[in-house]
Amino acid sequence: MSHAATRRTNEGSKPVPNLRTISASSLAVVALCLAGSAGRAWATSPDIDWMDLNTFGHYSQSYDPNGLYGLEVIGEADYYHLHNGTGWASGAGSGGSYFAKRASVSVSGSQISYTLDLAPGSMVFNRIDYDSGDHSSNGQLVSVDALVLRATNGSSTAVLSGYARLTYNDYANYHDDRFNFFAAPVGSLVPFSVNYTLTNNAHWTPTTMDSTFSYNLAGTLDFRSAIVPEPAAVAALGLLSCASIIPRRRRRS
């Protein structure tokens, strides 16, 4: 069973393909997208290359009256690093926090693997974000595989890493250059790596997730290293999210 709660909160990478590599049928799809986006301003603001994640939480395998005592997956946006070398801090906005519990645990030597109960295809990141009025971001990602938290027996930090599929990336309230797209098209597999550090001098053991503990979370979502689907697949996804794909292709042509 997966756990999710909504709350307000302040194999190598491939280049993004050029439009000239898309087949005639795929170009027809893109043309439909262009027609459907008539009048929309072209984004010229820099892309978000990667995102820092940060939060803290409390875990209980058995006690969870409000659905908030799981391990928060991915975490919350903390800082956005832009392609031009600048960045901005997460501010006012809204989104979801998504939690998981231990489904099983296995041990191989000193290495512990905790498989989490959040099913592939589950939402793991969803946020509309603004700073003081100069920037904004809006995107969603879902899991693609079983999520496995890994730790060395006796260490204070465990790591959750893998890929999440970018399923949405479009304008929020700012339909102008105050919006920053992610540096990967919708449909891409975006690598993430998240560290969970136990507080109060606690350590990861095979039975840690049978109990209650507190943790600090820090990690990254790296859009620069996303695995990009084939051009025809990207074009097809354009039917669902044209604005997320076409402006970015224009900037990279």
HUMO-V135981 format. One record per residue. N is the residue number from 1. RES is the residue in one letter. PHI is phi as a letter, one per 40 degrees, with the letter a starting at -180 (999 if undefined). PSI is psi in degrees with one decimal (NA if undefined). Layout:
N|RES|PHI|PSI  N|RES|PHI|PSI
This chain:
1|M|999|132.8  2|S|c|161.3  3|H|b|125.3  4|A|b|142.6  5|A|a|137.7  6|T|c|136.2  7|R|a|157.5  8|R|c|142.9  9|T|b|122.4  10|N|d|NA  11|E|999|-127.8  12|G|d|152.4  13|S|c|150.3  14|K|b|147.7  15|P|c|153.1  16|V|c|127.0  17|P|c|150.4  18|N|c|149.2  19|L|d|-27.4  20|R|c|-16.6  21|T|c|-4.6  22|I|c|142.3  23|S|c|167.0  24|A|c|-41.5  25|S|c|-37.3  26|S|c|-36.8  27|L|c|-32.8  28|A|c|-38.1  29|V|c|-44.2  30|V|c|-38.1  31|A|c|-38.7  32|L|c|-39.3  33|C|c|-42.7  34|L|c|-42.7  35|A|c|-38.1  36|G|c|-16.5  37|S|b|19.5  38|A|d|133.9  39|G|g|-11.4  40|R|c|136.1  41|A|c|136.9  42|W|c|131.5  43|A|c|128.4  44|T|b|1.8  45|S|c|154.6  46|P|c|147.9  47|D|c|161.6  48|I|c|112.2  49|D|c|-45.6  50|W|a|165.3  51|M|b|131.7  52|D|c|141.5  53|L|b|145.5  54|N|a|137.3  55|T|a|-175.6  56|F|a|163.5  57|G|a|178.3  58|H|b|137.4  59|Y|b|139.9  60|S|a|126.4  61|Q|c|-29.2  62|S|b|-36.1  63|Y|c|120.8  64|D|a|64.7  65|P|c|-27.4  66|N|b|9.0  67|G|g|23.3  68|L|b|3.1  69|Y|b|34.3  70|G|b|-175.5  71|L|c|120.7  72|E|c|124.0  73|V|c|136.2  74|I|g|-51.9  75|G|g|-163.7  76|E|b|148.5  77|A|d|136.5  78|D|b|-45.5  79|Y|a|136.9  80|Y|b|122.2  81|H|c|119.3  82|L|c|159.4  83|H|c|-23.6  84|N|c|9.6  85|G|g|-7.5  86|T|c|-172.4  87|G|a|177.1  88|W|a|150.7  89|A|c|144.2  90|S|d|136.5  91|G|b|-130.9  92|A|c|141.3  93|G|i|-166.1  94|S|a|160.1  95|G|i|-168.6  96|G|b|153.0  97|S|b|134.5  98|Y|b|130.1  99|F|b|153.0  100|A|b|154.3  101|K|b|167.9  102|R|c|127.7  103|A|c|-38.4  104|S|a|165.6  105|V|b|142.3  106|S|b|152.4  107|V|b|131.9  108|S|b|102.7  109|G|g|-124.2  110|S|c|-1.1  111|Q|c|131.4  112|I|b|134.8  113|S|b|120.2  114|Y|b|111.5  115|T|c|128.6  116|L|c|161.4  117|D|c|13.5  118|L|c|118.0  119|A|c|149.6  120|P|d|140.4  121|G|g|-0.7  122|S|c|147.6  123|M|c|134.1  124|V|b|-15.4  125|F|a|133.6  126|N|a|107.7  127|R|a|135.0  128|I|b|126.6  129|D|b|146.6  130|Y|b|153.3  131|D|c|-131.9  132|S|c|10.8  133|G|h|-2.5  134|D|c|-20.0  135|H|a|160.4  136|S|a|162.2  137|S|a|151.7  138|N|a|114.7  139|G|a|163.1  140|Q|b|144.8  141|L|b|149.6  142|V|b|156.7  143|S|c|153.5  144|V|b|-19.0  145|D|b|172.6  146|A|c|140.6  147|L|c|126.2  148|V|b|118.8  149|L|c|129.8  150|R|b|139.7  151|A|a|156.9  152|T|c|131.7  153|N|d|125.0  154|G|g|-6.8  155|S|c|164.9  156|S|c|-13.4  157|T|b|134.6  158|A|b|155.7  159|V|b|133.3  160|L|b|119.1  161|S|a|160.1  162|G|i|-149.7  163|Y|b|146.6  164|A|b|141.7  165|R|c|128.4  166|L|c|115.1  167|T|b|-14.3  168|Y|a|137.0  169|N|a|95.3  170|D|a|168.2  171|Y|d|143.0  172|A|c|-133.7  173|N|c|-27.8  174|Y|c|107.7  175|H|c|51.6  176|D|a|-161.7  177|D|c|3.1  178|R|c|-3.3  179|F|c|135.6  180|N|b|120.1  181|F|c|157.1  182|F|c|149.9  183|A|c|47.0  184|A|a|143.2  185|P|c|158.3  186|V|d|137.8  187|G|h|-14.9  188|S|c|155.4  189|L|c|115.8  190|V|b|122.8  191|P|c|142.3  192|F|b|153.7  193|S|a|124.5  194|V|b|129.8  195|N|c|134.3  196|Y|b|109.0  197|T|b|122.5  198|L|c|144.3  199|T|c|175.1  200|N|f|36.2  201|N|f|26.5  202|A|c|162.5  203|H|b|150.2  204|W|c|128.6  205|T|b|170.8  206|P|d|-20.1  207|T|b|5.1  208|T|d|-44.6  209|M|c|9.5  210|D|c|-8.2  211|S|b|-154.9  212|T|b|137.1  213|F|a|166.9  214|S|b|154.7  215|Y|a|156.6  216|N|b|140.7  217|L|b|135.3  218|A|a|135.9  219|G|a|-166.9  220|T|a|150.8  221|L|b|120.7  222|D|b|93.8  223|F|c|-22.5  224|R|c|-30.2  225|S|b|19.5  226|A|c|146.5  227|I|c|118.1  228|V|c|133.0  229|P|c|170.0  230|E|c|154.3  231|P|d|-42.0  232|A|c|-36.0  233|A|c|-40.2  234|V|c|-41.6  235|A|c|-40.8  236|A|c|-40.0  237|L|c|-22.2  238|G|c|-27.3  239|L|c|-30.6  240|L|c|-30.0  241|S|a|63.4  242|C|d|-44.5  243|A|c|-23.7  244|S|c|-27.2  245|I|c|-49.1  246|I|c|-47.8  247|P|d|-37.5  248|R|c|-38.1  249|R|c|-39.1  250|R|c|-39.2  251|R|c|-27.4  252|R|c|-4.9  253|S|c|NA
